[in-house]
């Protein structure tokens, strides 16, 4: 094959890969899935580059490698956030509880070890919360947002060991969101008042228009609520490869676990394939990030996050 044709053959998929994390064509579920698969597409492209180099197609391998590396620039770039001297410690635990099927004993062990100030449980249910209360002696999370009735994918709850005041949800079903996003202001005795939002837009594979619209509304809500430190935690059903998520995360720091500059995958957690999509996040503003780690419990296909934050002095 002539050099020009072979270069074109690798350039077309390479250019698509490079522009993929920048595309926002309406509310396309297929596009959103491809963007979520970007880490796997990148690794597959690296493998192809090795094959091309082994067969002495060096120019083609270099072109494809450069384009593939370009695709990772927006994904690896960290979100901008507040840099400050750490003050009072604040720990947040966030988990998609798998429609209330997360193993209560295992989750209670994580809570007991990390001793969080705030719990954000997506896809929770009252039976799970009662089981957690029974598992943990001296249950301290008596302050919470409203009851979670269905125990299915709709329900998100914020629990706190400190007094809280519930506010209007950040997004509502009446606005086209399939899942509400509860909001509470936590009155922490040392860190002060902190606004917390529990996030769970519908997945783009199920309702792409609702997913995209929810992320846009959450980005606007974030800008409208700048009066105090903010935590947005939960299952965003979005990675840094999604432009809608990067808009939402702008000005916030992602306190989620990372492997170097690459966000650690949180889904799927119950598959033979290692978790590759970092769709669960703890985003913060006006707070310092000390550390973060992910955890696993049976009964859910998501890894959870323990985010160690602190107030700013």
BAFI-3210 file (N, C-alpha, C; in Angstrom, 3 decimals, decimal comma, padded with zeros to 6 digits):
// residues 313
n [1|2|3|4|5|6|7|8|9|10|11|12|13|14|15|16|17|18|19|20|21|22|23|24|25|26|27|28|29|30|31|32|33|34|35|36|37|38|39|40|41|42|43|44|45|46|47|48|49|50|51|52|53|54|55|56|57|58|59|60|61|62|63|64|65|66|67|68|69|70|71|72|73|74|75|76|77|78|79|80|81|82|83|84|85|86|87|88|89|90|91|92|93|94|95|96|97|98|99|100|101|102|103|104|105|106|107|108|109|110|111|112|113|114|115|116|117|118|119|120|121|122|123|124|125|126|127|128|129|130|131|132|133|134|135|136|137|138|139|140|141|142|143|144|145|146|147|148|149|150|151|152|153|154|155|156|157|158|159|160|161|162|163|164|165|166|167|168|169|170|171|172|173|174|175|176|177|178|179|180|181|182|183|184|185|186|187|188|189|190|191|192|193|194|195|196|197|198|199|200|201|202|203|204|205|206|207|208|209|210|211|212|213|214|215|216|217|218|219|220|221|222|223|224|225|226|227|228|229|230|231|232|233|234|235|236|237|238|239|240|241|242|243|244|245|246|247|248|249|250|251|252|253|254|255|256|257|258|259|260|261|262|263|264|265|266|267|268|269|270|271|272|273|274|275|276|277|278|279|280|281|282|283|284|285|286|287|288|289|290|291|292|293|294|295|296|297|298|299|300|301|302|303|304|305|306|307|308|309|310|311|312|313]
n.u [000,840|000,605|002,461|001,044|-001,651|-001,718|-001,075|-003,335|-005,187|-004,652|-004,919|-007,589|-009,175|-007,575|-007,850|-010,572|-010,518|-009,009|-010,697|-012,890|-013,342|-014,213|-016,549|-019,956|-022,700|-025,772|-027,781|-026,570|-026,694|-025,038|-022,660|-021,956|-021,422|-019,190|-017,377|-017,125|-015,833|-013,314|-010,744|-010,302|-010,361|-008,132|-006,062|-006,333|-005,600|-002,930|-001,935|-002,292|-000,487|001,925|001,878|001,982|004,503|006,096|005,780|007,157|005,961|006,618|006,164|003,367|002,707|003,702|002,153|-000,428|-000,013|000,511|-001,942|-003,611|-002,545|-003,225|-005,951|-006,128|-005,530|-007,583|-008,740|-006,849|-006,156|-006,280|-009,153|-009,691|-009,282|-009,836|-006,971|-005,612|-004,631|-004,892|-007,523|-009,861|-010,483|-012,489|-014,494|-015,842|-017,998|-019,018|-021,298|-022,749|-025,324|-026,347|-029,186|-030,062|-028,989|-026,440|-024,082|-024,792|-023,259|-020,585|-020,434|-020,907|-018,562|-016,697|-017,630|-017,275|-014,483|-013,554|-014,921|-016,763|-017,832|-019,918|-022,291|-023,070|-025,402|-026,300|-028,973|-030,193|-032,085|-034,696|-034,643|-031,902|-030,673|-031,689|-030,553|-027,845|-027,822|-028,365|-026,057|-023,990|-022,826|-024,090|-025,114|-024,510|-025,495|-027,873|-028,948|-030,401|-031,391|-034,639|-036,923|-036,198|-038,019|-038,484|-036,305|-034,888|-033,339|-033,894|-033,488|-031,659|-029,728|-028,598|-026,639|-025,652|-023,377|-023,637|-025,720|-028,097|-029,595|-032,130|-032,301|-033,845|-033,927|-031,136|-031,622|-034,719|-037,381|-039,428|-038,086|-037,188|-035,288|-034,708|-034,050|-034,097|-031,879|-030,823|-030,215|-028,324|-027,438|-024,750|-023,985|-021,102|-019,148|-016,508|-015,525|-017,413|-020,273|-021,365|-022,347|-023,990|-024,539|-026,282|-025,617|-026,991|-027,552|-029,661|-028,489|-026,724|-027,173|-029,724|-031,408|-030,564|-031,117|-032,185|-029,986|-027,921|-029,219|-029,569|-026,904|-026,167|-027,935|-027,087|-024,538|-025,210|-026,606|-024,557|-023,041|-024,829|-024,871|-022,743|-022,043|-020,902|-018,638|-018,644|-019,796|-020,184|-021,372|-021,495|-022,957|-022,192|-022,575|-020,831|-017,690|-014,402|-014,022|-016,325|-017,751|-019,881|-019,577|-017,056|-017,614|-019,357|-017,569|-015,750|-013,827|-014,034|-012,538|-011,627|-012,029|-011,769|-010,424|-007,263|-005,068|-002,116|-002,143|-004,499|-007,885|-009,148|-010,891|-014,344|-016,413|-017,174|-017,637|-018,054|-017,231|-015,454|-013,816|-011,577|-012,538|-013,058|-014,251|-014,444|-016,937|-018,043|-017,840|-016,347|-016,734|-015,399|-015,514|-013,939|-012,743|-010,027|-008,215|-007,164|-006,675|-007,711|-009,526|-010,708|-013,304|-014,670|-017,742|-019,777|-022,652|-023,151|-022,447|-020,629|-017,619|-017,016|-016,249|-013,960|-013,394|-011,053|-011,192|-010,702|-011,449|-010,786|-008,227]
n.v [-001,189|002,228|004,884|007,273|006,457|004,565|006,163|007,781|005,839|005,248|007,735|008,578|007,021|007,788|010,589|010,725|009,558|011,498|013,736|012,799|013,128|015,736|016,030|016,884|016,107|016,913|014,878|012,232|008,866|006,788|008,145|009,053|006,628|005,718|007,693|007,139|004,744|005,490|005,114|002,330|002,275|003,819|002,198|-000,001|001,190|001,801|-000,792|-001,426|000,370|-000,761|-003,138|-002,092|-000,862|-003,113|-004,327|-002,641|-000,298|002,482|005,305|005,394|004,314|006,283|008,539|007,623|007,187|009,774|011,049|009,474|010,007|012,682|012,498|011,940|014,190|016,088|014,317|013,552|015,942|017,663|018,776|022,219|023,609|024,742|025,835|025,597|026,137|023,330|022,816|021,963|018,474|016,550|013,951|012,156|009,641|007,928|006,055|004,071|002,115|-000,066|-000,427|-000,759|-003,196|-003,513|-005,061|-004,887|-005,435|-005,399|-002,772|-001,403|-002,008|-000,537|002,048|002,103|001,957|004,205|006,301|008,469|011,898|012,539|010,769|009,705|008,063|006,472|005,043|003,879|002,425|002,186|-000,322|-001,050|001,088|000,722|-001,745|-001,031|000,654|-001,222|-002,725|-001,080|-000,162|002,355|004,124|006,984|008,566|010,224|012,431|013,429|013,516|013,315|010,431|007,400|005,832|003,865|002,165|001,696|002,601|005,286|006,538|008,658|009,467|011,639|011,442|012,420|012,907|015,212|018,086|018,908|020,847|020,471|021,357|022,652|020,284|019,898|019,268|018,405|016,038|017,255|018,962|017,459|015,687|012,324|011,391|012,855|015,259|015,367|017,934|019,242|021,307|021,043|021,397|021,611|021,159|022,111|022,587|024,285|025,515|023,464|022,840|020,115|017,999|015,258|013,252|011,842|011,420|010,091|007,212|007,606|005,609|004,828|007,107|009,448|012,207|013,165|012,643|014,347|016,825|016,953|017,093|019,563|021,272|020,854|021,948|024,648|025,075|024,742|027,066|028,940|028,597|029,613|030,422|029,101|026,461|023,555|020,270|017,838|014,759|011,337|009,066|010,006|009,066|009,692|010,478|012,025|012,195|013,099|015,966|017,383|016,657|017,744|020,458|020,727|020,062|022,111|024,479|023,104|020,696|017,395|014,992|012,305|008,917|008,287|007,013|008,032|010,586|009,670|009,033|006,742|003,782|003,184|001,640|-001,225|-002,924|-005,516|-007,381|-009,527|-007,984|-005,418|-002,499|000,291|002,702|005,832|006,861|007,592|010,130|012,515|015,731|018,907|022,222|025,062|023,623|021,639|018,895|015,958|013,163|010,173|007,175|004,159|001,734|-001,585|-003,353|-006,242|-006,880|-004,617|-002,983|-000,975|000,623|002,189|005,453|006,908|009,998|012,136|015,158|018,649|021,631|025,005|027,083]
n.w [000,000|-000,878|000,736|001,287|001,210|003,256|005,434|005,485|006,100|008,792|009,887|009,785|011,750|013,895|014,059|014,664|017,198|018,538|018,530|019,847|022,762|022,741|021,420|021,251|020,379|020,296|022,251|022,288|022,927|022,014|021,363|023,924|025,185|023,696|024,436|027,159|026,911|026,178|027,558|027,073|024,279|023,764|024,804|023,120|020,732|021,258|021,289|018,596|017,480|018,308|016,848|014,239|014,303|014,696|012,271|010,722|009,887|010,528|010,306|010,127|012,602|014,328|013,658|014,367|017,090|018,068|017,592|019,173|021,709|021,876|022,282|024,960|026,378|027,379|029,139|031,031|032,156|035,188|037,110|037,816|041,044|044,458|046,081|049,175|052,623|054,676|057,040|059,416|059,480|057,173|056,186|053,481|052,401|049,572|047,630|045,081|045,780|044,435|043,837|046,430|047,161|048,109|050,235|053,563|055,856|054,927|053,958|056,327|057,668|056,193|056,737|059,503|059,646|058,210|059,342|058,460|058,061|056,438|054,545|051,322|049,627|046,781|044,912|047,126|049,872|052,336|053,782|053,520|054,881|057,461|058,019|058,039|060,251|062,235|062,090|062,940|065,975|068,144|066,186|064,385|062,381|062,299|061,212|058,228|054,725|053,080|053,224|051,442|049,239|047,201|046,953|044,711|041,581|041,649|044,097|046,271|049,086|051,669|054,479|057,766|060,464|061,785|062,487|059,928|057,306|055,100|051,673|048,641|045,962|043,677|041,010|039,451|038,842|037,530|035,910|033,881|034,679|035,537|038,011|041,189|042,770|045,836|048,294|050,972|053,747|055,760|059,139|060,320|063,224|063,339|060,732|059,736|057,855|055,182|051,945|050,482|047,748|046,487|043,789|040,840|037,818|035,213|033,388|030,259|028,436|028,892|029,068|027,259|026,729|029,150|030,785|029,695|029,958|032,750|033,680|032,567|033,940|036,551|036,415|036,066|038,457|040,314|039,871|040,759|043,456|045,310|047,807|049,962|051,093|048,955|048,225|045,819|045,297|044,256|041,849|038,832|036,337|034,303|032,816|032,761|030,095|028,987|027,690|028,940|031,606|032,197|031,992|034,167|036,237|036,180|037,896|040,222|042,430|041,816|044,037|043,834|043,705|042,069|039,514|039,271|036,893|035,860|036,237|038,607|037,762|038,472|037,726|035,702|038,812|039,428|037,571|035,261|033,795|034,623|036,470|034,482|033,879|035,187|036,705|039,073|041,480|043,757|044,044|044,898|046,276|047,646|049,601|050,870|049,499|050,924|050,692|048,915|048,405|046,873|047,460|047,798|047,885|048,212|046,088|044,571|041,461|041,449|042,519|045,641|047,100|049,313|050,436|051,686|053,024|053,893|055,724|054,602|055,798]
ca.u [000,000|001,398|002,595|-000,025|-002,899|-001,611|-001,166|-004,741|-005,915|-004,517|-005,268|-009,045|-009,574|-006,813|-008,493|-011,825|-010,169|-008,526|-011,796|-013,975|-013,723|-014,680|-017,804|-021,192|-023,703|-027,079|-027,791|-026,370|-026,281|-023,912|-021,470|-021,603|-020,814|-017,851|-016,523|-016,844|-014,907|-012,067|-009,527|-010,115|-010,024|-006,751|-005,185|-006,383|-004,818|-001,519|-001,598|-002,176|000,781|002,996|001,819|002,472|005,954|006,709|005,756|007,989|005,187|006,979|005,484|001,962|002,623|003,930|000,957|-001,532|000,331|000,341|-003,379|-004,163|-002,114|-004,015|-007,279|-006,074|-005,208|-008,653|-009,083|-005,839|-006,006|-007,075|-010,071|-009,189|-009,947|-009,292|-005,743|-005,615|-004,040|-005,939|-007,975|-010,539|-010,698|-013,856|-014,462|-017,075|-018,115|-020,036|-021,442|-023,961|-025,604|-026,876|-030,629|-030,243|-028,521|-025,082|-024,005|-024,792|-022,161|-019,346|-020,481|-020,756|-017,140|-016,047|-018,038|-016,624|-013,045|-013,269|-015,584|-017,055|-018,770|-021,037|-022,532|-023,946|-025,733|-027,136|-029,715|-030,349|-033,443|-034,833|-034,136|-030,446|-030,313|-031,991|-029,539|-026,610|-027,996|-028,255|-024,692|-023,029|-023,225|-024,061|-025,342|-024,424|-025,965|-029,295|-029,360|-030,466|-032,431|-035,910|-036,993|-036,009|-039,147|-038,565|-035,184|-034,403|-032,339|-034,308|-033,291|-030,367|-029,886|-027,434|-026,672|-024,586|-023,233|-023,817|-027,022|-028,203|-030,833|-032,386|-032,672|-034,485|-033,009|-030,392|-032,422|-036,000|-038,014|-040,246|-037,195|-036,741|-034,385|-035,413|-033,714|-033,827|-030,553|-031,064|-029,211|-028,390|-026,372|-024,244|-023,408|-019,972|-018,718|-015,180|-015,343|-018,440|-021,379|-020,960|-023,491|-023,731|-025,532|-026,167|-025,759|-027,232|-028,340|-029,952|-027,394|-026,980|-027,660|-031,159|-032,126|-029,489|-031,542|-032,266|-028,603|-027,248|-029,906|-029,284|-025,545|-026,170|-028,609|-026,224|-023,471|-025,785|-026,905|-023,274|-022,662|-025,799|-024,718|-021,318|-021,896|-020,225|-017,990|-019,579|-019,444|-021,121|-020,882|-022,414|-022,746|-022,481|-022,730|-020,028|-016,259|-013,756|-014,075|-017,599|-017,709|-020,863|-019,010|-015,957|-018,244|-019,833|-016,447|-014,892|-013,790|-014,077|-011,458|-012,144|-011,381|-011,898|-009,125|-006,614|-003,818|-001,345|-003,054|-005,646|-008,902|-009,354|-012,199|-015,267|-017,439|-017,947|-016,870|-018,412|-017,037|-014,115|-013,057|-011,329|-013,285|-012,323|-014,958|-014,527|-018,193|-018,384|-016,945|-016,588|-016,236|-015,432|-015,100|-013,750|-012,206|-008,754|-008,240|-006,023|-006,440|-008,930|-009,361|-011,955|-013,550|-015,607|-018,638|-020,623|-024,029|-023,255|-021,453|-019,813|-016,730|-017,304|-015,158|-013,739|-012,659|-010,600|-011,116|-010,578|-011,815|-009,679|-007,938]
ca.v [000,000|003,460|005,542|008,253|005,761|003,934|007,235|008,156|004,752|005,354|009,094|008,732|006,622|008,553|011,900|010,505|009,348|012,761|014,684|012,137|013,737|017,106|016,000|016,997|016,137|016,734|013,981|010,929|007,819|006,055|008,968|009,048|005,327|005,716|008,551|006,396|003,664|006,065|004,432|001,060|002,594|004,292|001,043|-000,792|001,922|001,577|-002,129|-001,356|001,064|-001,745|-004,043|-001,352|-000,694|-004,427|-004,624|-001,592|000,862|003,406|006,595|005,195|004,112|007,573|009,372|007,104|007,386|011,189|011,331|008,800|010,771|013,907|012,197|011,817|015,480|016,573|013,310|013,526|017,255|017,730|019,896|023,305|023,663|025,649|025,445|026,321|025,435|022,497|023,100|020,856|017,336|016,229|012,730|011,863|008,320|007,931|004,736|003,602|000,906|-001,151|-000,583|-001,186|-004,568|-003,541|-005,830|-003,946|-005,742|-004,912|-001,313|-000,957|-002,104|000,624|003,232|002,048|002,207|005,551|007,254|009,669|012,912|012,603|009,609|009,912|006,743|006,475|003,788|003,350|002,081|002,168|-001,574|-000,984|002,036|000,079|-002,785|-000,352|001,118|-002,386|-003,241|-000,150|000,252|003,794|004,754|008,428|009,293|010,435|013,593|012,924|014,019|012,598|008,981|006,823|004,924|002,764|001,241|001,407|003,499|006,678|007,098|009,117|010,015|012,220|011,244|013,165|012,829|016,569|018,625|019,375|021,480|020,072|022,407|022,163|019,481|020,615|019,030|017,789|015,299|018,203|019,633|016,475|014,721|011,136|011,218|014,087|015,391|016,004|018,897|019,547|022,121|020,386|022,321|020,905|021,968|022,694|023,037|025,259|025,053|022,882|022,398|018,800|017,533|013,855|013,310|010,599|011,546|008,838|006,846|007,985|004,444|004,691|008,357|010,404|013,610|013,469|012,637|015,571|017,963|016,983|017,588|020,992|021,984|020,783|022,940|025,963|025,116|024,942|028,475|029,736|028,335|029,821|031,135|028,316|025,273|022,676|018,894|017,155|013,387|010,299|008,397|011,013|008,394|010,478|010,513|013,245|012,204|013,697|017,431|017,855|016,510|018,702|021,748|020,660|019,986|023,302|025,253|022,190|019,720|016,032|014,303|010,873|008,238|008,381|006,312|009,108|011,584|008,982|008,723|005,314|003,303|002,794|000,758|-002,136|-003,457|-006,925|-008,028|-010,058|-006,850|-004,423|-001,246|001,202|003,975|006,605|007,605|008,025|011,242|013,465|017,039|019,842|023,616|025,713|022,622|021,045|017,439|015,324|011,831|009,488|005,783|003,505|000,492|-002,491|-004,147|-007,111|-006,488|-003,470|-002,995|000,228|000,871|003,401|006,403|007,600|011,241|012,822|016,579|019,500|023,019|025,903|028,057]
ca.w [000,000|-000,898|002,034|001,488|001,517|004,577|006,432|005,552|006,745|010,246|010,312|009,959|013,115|014,865|014,217|015,398|018,607|019,095|018,728|020,564|024,044|022,546|020,678|022,014|019,315|020,902|023,419|021,675|023,847|021,432|021,540|025,344|025,484|023,109|025,265|028,386|026,553|025,674|028,052|026,375|022,889|023,777|024,986|021,890|019,728|021,582|020,803|017,138|017,190|018,487|015,690|013,067|014,433|014,519|010,835|010,134|009,441|011,603|010,134|010,462|014,049|014,990|013,432|015,177|018,496|018,393|017,635|020,345|022,887|021,891|022,830|026,406|027,015|028,255|030,138|032,078|032,781|036,421|037,260|038,646|042,335|045,446|046,769|050,446|053,753|055,264|058,393|060,084|058,575|056,783|055,375|052,749|051,787|048,523|047,010|044,433|046,552|043,614|044,100|047,803|047,344|048,666|051,481|054,677|056,766|054,326|053,934|057,713|058,008|055,578|057,496|060,803|059,506|057,700|060,243|057,680|058,547|055,504|053,686|050,171|049,104|045,586|044,781|048,479|050,268|053,790|054,373|053,622|055,938|058,743|058,220|058,439|061,632|063,108|062,035|063,532|067,323|068,345|064,879|064,578|061,198|062,563|060,425|056,865|053,842|053,182|053,069|050,111|049,284|046,242|047,054|043,372|041,014|041,803|045,425|046,783|050,438|052,325|055,924|058,416|061,911|062,297|062,060|058,550|056,872|053,719|050,741|047,427|045,143|042,634|039,812|039,765|037,762|036,769|034,963|032,901|035,302|036,016|039,418|041,922|043,381|047,126|048,756|052,401|054,320|056,968|060,125|060,924|064,375|063,143|059,348|059,398|057,011|053,905|051,130|049,889|046,784|046,078|042,334|040,104|036,593|034,511|032,483|028,866|027,682|029,157|028,790|026,942|026,845|030,579|031,289|029,283|030,559|034,185|033,876|032,276|035,028|037,725|036,212|036,341|039,901|041,005|039,767|041,512|044,889|045,562|049,066|051,005|050,529|048,257|047,866|044,928|045,363|043,825|040,571|037,810|035,044|033,352|033,061|032,273|028,624|028,587|027,804|029,918|032,950|032,387|032,268|035,541|037,169|036,077|039,119|041,360|042,459|041,873|045,156|043,602|043,591|040,755|039,251|038,665|036,329|035,287|037,242|038,837|037,348|039,538|037,143|036,555|039,938|039,640|036,278|035,008|033,259|035,669|036,344|033,601|033,733|036,421|036,640|040,426|041,812|044,846|043,610|046,022|046,081|048,928|050,521|050,477|049,355|051,596|050,106|048,483|048,008|046,524|048,192|047,146|048,720|047,377|045,872|043,684|040,379|041,567|043,644|046,396|047,285|050,577|050,152|052,898|052,734|055,064|055,499|054,276|056,856]
c.u [000,878|001,373|001,432|-001,339|-002,855|-001,651|-002,607|-005,538|-005,811|-004,950|-006,756|-009,496|-008,824|-007,418|-009,806|-011,549|-009,757|-009,662|-012,916|-014,317|-014,217|-016,049|-018,994|-022,330|-025,066|-026,974|-027,678|-025,889|-025,089|-022,622|-021,019|-020,937|-019,401|-016,897|-016,170|-015,829|-013,543|-010,814|-009,253|-009,741|-008,575|-005,778|-005,171|-005,559|-003,321|-001,068|-001,437|-000,882|001,966|003,042|002,371|003,988|006,677|006,774|006,457|007,186|005,393|006,250|004,019|001,787|002,778|002,712|-000,184|-001,270|000,119|-001,145|-004,038|-003,792|-002,899|-005,387|-007,284|-005,823|-006,348|-009,013|-008,119|-005,691|-006,867|-008,014|-009,433|-009,951|-009,266|-008,036|-005,664|-004,901|-005,124|-006,241|-008,583|-010,784|-012,179|-013,795|-015,836|-016,978|-019,274|-020,080|-022,776|-024,243|-026,319|-028,332|-030,888|-029,709|-027,091|-025,095|-023,827|-023,612|-020,840|-019,312|-020,327|-019,296|-016,366|-016,363|-017,339|-015,143|-012,755|-013,892|-015,941|-017,964|-020,049|-021,093|-023,455|-024,170|-026,735|-027,769|-029,827|-031,805|-033,511|-034,389|-032,614|-030,030|-030,586|-030,974|-028,207|-026,692|-027,848|-026,824|-023,701|-023,507|-023,121|-024,193|-025,438|-025,085|-027,481|-029,838|-029,304|-031,488|-033,604|-035,827|-036,788|-036,978|-038,981|-037,458|-034,606|-033,431|-032,656|-033,707|-031,845|-030,608|-028,546|-027,623|-025,466|-024,571|-023,405|-025,160|-026,988|-029,572|-031,033|-032,831|-033,383|-033,491|-032,344|-031,047|-033,664|-036,531|-038,879|-039,425|-036,675|-035,746|-035,197|-035,187|-033,466|-032,400|-030,722|-029,900|-029,415|-027,213|-025,998|-023,631|-022,315|-019,404|-017,368|-014,996|-016,371|-019,516|-020,857|-022,210|-023,108|-024,877|-025,247|-026,542|-026,000|-028,110|-028,591|-028,809|-027,720|-027,454|-029,167|-031,948|-031,114|-029,898|-031,624|-030,871|-027,898|-027,888|-029,627|-027,888|-025,455|-026,816|-027,779|-025,072|-023,984|-026,082|-025,644|-022,876|-023,589|-025,630|-023,233|-021,056|-021,167|-019,517|-019,024|-018,972|-020,558|-020,610|-021,947|-021,980|-023,170|-022,793|-021,963|-018,577|-015,687|-013,695|-015,369|-017,536|-018,683|-020,303|-017,897|-016,501|-018,734|-018,676|-015,545|-014,985|-013,868|-012,841|-012,087|-011,363|-011,484|-010,520|-008,572|-005,400|-002,924|-002,304|-004,338|-006,623|-009,066|-010,758|-013,050|-016,365|-016,855|-017,069|-017,115|-018,244|-015,626|-013,211|-012,819|-012,111|-012,463|-012,970|-015,060|-015,766|-018,688|-017,354|-017,346|-015,922|-016,382|-014,985|-014,998|-013,248|-010,885|-008,910|-006,979|-005,677|-007,778|-008,582|-010,728|-012,082|-014,586|-016,464|-019,454|-022,017|-024,224|-022,166|-020,616|-018,834|-017,189|-016,061|-015,142|-012,861|-012,340|-010,340|-010,785|-011,061|-010,573|-009,473|-008,032]
c.v [001,243|004,150|006,501|007,576|005,124|004,972|007,698|007,109|004,824|006,730|009,236|008,257|007,395|009,921|011,766|010,335|010,667|013,728|014,097|012,814|015,176|017,159|016,093|017,182|015,852|015,903|012,545|009,915|007,042|006,835|008,953|007,734|005,259|006,571|007,848|005,282|004,181|005,413|003,117|001,283|003,054|003,119|000,165|-000,135|001,774|000,201|-002,156|-000,657|000,103|-002,693|-003,351|-001,193|-002,014|-004,788|-003,520|-000,478|001,983|004,749|006,474|005,042|005,435|008,479|008,923|007,331|008,834|011,536|010,683|009,552|012,065|013,669|012,180|013,145|015,987|015,595|013,342|014,856|017,321|018,923|020,964|023,338|024,626|025,068|026,265|025,495|024,626|022,878|021,868|019,711|017,063|015,024|012,469|010,445|008,358|006,560|004,639|002,215|-000,178|-001,468|-001,174|-002,563|-004,646|-004,249|-004,894|-004,179|-005,195|-003,387|-000,746|-001,007|-000,923|001,889|003,255|002,381|003,644|006,653|008,550|010,639|012,889|011,314|010,036|008,546|006,896|005,097|003,089|002,971|002,020|000,836|-001,571|-000,060|001,443|-001,016|-002,177|000,099|-000,036|-002,915|-002,377|000,282|001,772|004,565|006,264|009,229|009,501|011,654|013,203|013,701|013,047|011,108|008,566|005,644|003,691|001,733|000,876|002,457|004,969|007,317|007,443|009,757|010,539|012,042|011,925|012,879|014,174|017,103|019,097|020,012|021,136|021,265|021,792|021,356|020,304|020,432|018,251|017,013|016,213|018,982|018,680|015,484|013,527|010,929|012,588|014,067|016,113|016,894|019,137|020,445|021,494|021,442|021,590|021,751|022,638|023,270|024,084|024,665|024,602|022,420|021,099|018,452|016,082|013,726|011,928|010,869|010,174|008,493|007,212|006,829|004,278|005,925|009,457|011,861|014,030|013,561|013,948|016,799|018,087|017,530|019,082|021,780|021,961|021,781|024,346|026,129|025,375|026,401|029,360|029,582|028,395|030,440|030,395|027,144|024,260|021,300|018,359|015,721|012,423|009,645|009,374|010,384|009,131|010,455|011,837|013,291|012,813|015,211|017,984|017,747|017,518|020,106|021,800|020,736|021,213|024,128|024,416|021,296|018,343|015,270|012,793|010,231|008,329|007,475|007,299|010,157|010,988|008,625|007,210|004,917|002,909|001,860|000,070|-002,754|-004,941|-007,741|-008,601|-008,985|-005,846|-003,149|-000,242|002,575|004,671|007,469|008,046|009,058|011,880|014,767|018,027|021,227|024,271|024,782|022,105|019,531|016,863|013,975|011,266|008,053|005,219|002,228|-000,326|-003,184|-005,036|-006,509|-005,282|-003,548|-001,720|000,104|002,148|004,250|006,898|008,807|011,932|014,292|017,346|020,899|023,821|026,898|029,474]
c.w [000,000|000,464|002,301|001,867|002,897|005,689|006,597|006,316|008,263|010,745|010,594|011,346|014,192|015,126|014,972|016,881|019,260|019,389|019,588|021,894|023,939|021,878|021,632|021,018|019,935|022,159|022,925|022,706|023,322|021,608|022,988|025,742|024,929|023,937|026,576|028,137|026,114|026,254|027,336|024,920|022,784|023,907|023,744|020,787|019,993|021,101|019,294|016,728|017,313|017,294|014,452|013,122|014,204|013,036|010,031|009,450|010,473|011,485|010,535|011,979|014,797|014,852|014,333|016,667|018,921|018,516|018,854|021,624|023,019|022,511|024,347|027,114|027,884|029,360|031,308|032,787|034,030|036,418|038,144|039,957|043,272|046,068|048,041|051,501|054,447|056,707|059,030|059,111|058,361|055,857|054,778|052,182|050,805|047,860|046,284|045,015|045,765|043,906|045,481|048,122|047,877|050,011|052,666|055,622|056,229|054,300|055,344|058,144|057,427|056,363|058,858|060,731|059,101|058,560|059,516|058,420|057,738|054,691|052,548|049,536|047,967|045,447|046,130|048,715|051,780|054,407|054,514|054,754|057,319|059,049|058,645|059,893|062,618|063,178|062,808|064,912|067,481|067,050|065,038|063,470|061,262|061,811|058,952|056,047|053,865|052,923|051,612|050,011|048,411|046,419|045,712|042,898|041,262|043,060|045,756|048,140|050,928|053,823|056,551|059,908|062,577|061,799|060,619|058,317|055,405|052,893|049,539|046,611|044,050|041,270|040,225|038,570|036,909|035,751|033,896|033,444|035,788|037,504|040,041|042,467|044,715|047,537|050,246|052,780|055,660|057,880|060,892|062,061|064,203|061,740|058,934|058,516|055,641|053,178|050,411|048,953|046,437|044,609|041,741|038,887|035,974|033,570|031,043|028,012|027,827|028,736|028,475|027,087|028,303|031,182|030,957|029,924|032,040|034,462|033,592|033,418|036,308|037,615|036,510|037,832|040,711|040,995|040,585|043,023|045,256|046,925|050,159|050,355|050,023|048,039|046,979|044,783|044,877|042,534|039,475|036,454|033,951|033,790|032,561|030,755|028,106|028,751|028,829|031,333|033,184|032,635|033,713|036,536|037,133|037,357|040,377|041,319|042,606|042,934|045,031|043,475|042,178|040,719|038,517|038,139|035,760|036,397|037,376|038,412|038,543|039,038|035,912|037,636|040,160|038,373|036,189|034,421|034,377|035,403|035,541|033,494|035,085|036,412|038,012|040,870|043,140|044,421|044,758|045,585|047,448|050,002|049,987|050,422|049,988|050,962|049,664|048,161|047,639|047,341|047,440|048,192|047,796|047,195|044,982|042,625|040,351|042,720|044,333|046,570|048,722|050,267|051,470|052,550|054,011|054,694|055,133|055,406|056,296]
res [x|x|x|x|x|x|x|x|x|x|x|x|x|x|x|x|x|x|x|x|x|x|x|x|x|x|x|x|x|x|x|x|x|x|x|x|x|x|x|x|x|x|x|x|x|x|x|x|x|x|x|x|x|x|x|x|x|x|x|x|x|x|x|x|x|x|x|x|x|x|x|x|x|x|x|x|x|x|x|x|x|x|x|x|x|x|x|x|x|x|x|x|x|x|x|x|x|x|x|x|x|x|x|x|x|x|x|x|x|x|x|x|x|x|x|x|x|x|x|x|x|x|x|x|x|x|x|x|x|x|x|x|x|x|x|x|x|x|x|x|x|x|x|x|x|x|x|x|x|x|x|x|x|x|x|x|x|x|x|x|x|x|x|x|x|x|x|x|x|x|x|x|x|x|x|x|x|x|x|x|x|x|x|x|x|x|x|x|x|x|x|x|x|x|x|x|x|x|x|x|x|x|x|x|x|x|x|x|x|x|x|x|x|x|x|x|x|x|x|x|x|x|x|x|x|x|x|x|x|x|x|x|x|x|x|x|x|x|x|x|x|x|x|x|x|x|x|x|x|x|x|x|x|x|x|x|x|x|x|x|x|x|x|x|x|x|x|x|x|x|x|x|x|x|x|x|x|x|x|x|x|x|x|x|x|x|x|x|x|x|x|x|x|x|x|x|x|x|x|x|x|x|x|x|x|x|x|x|x|x|x|x|x]
***
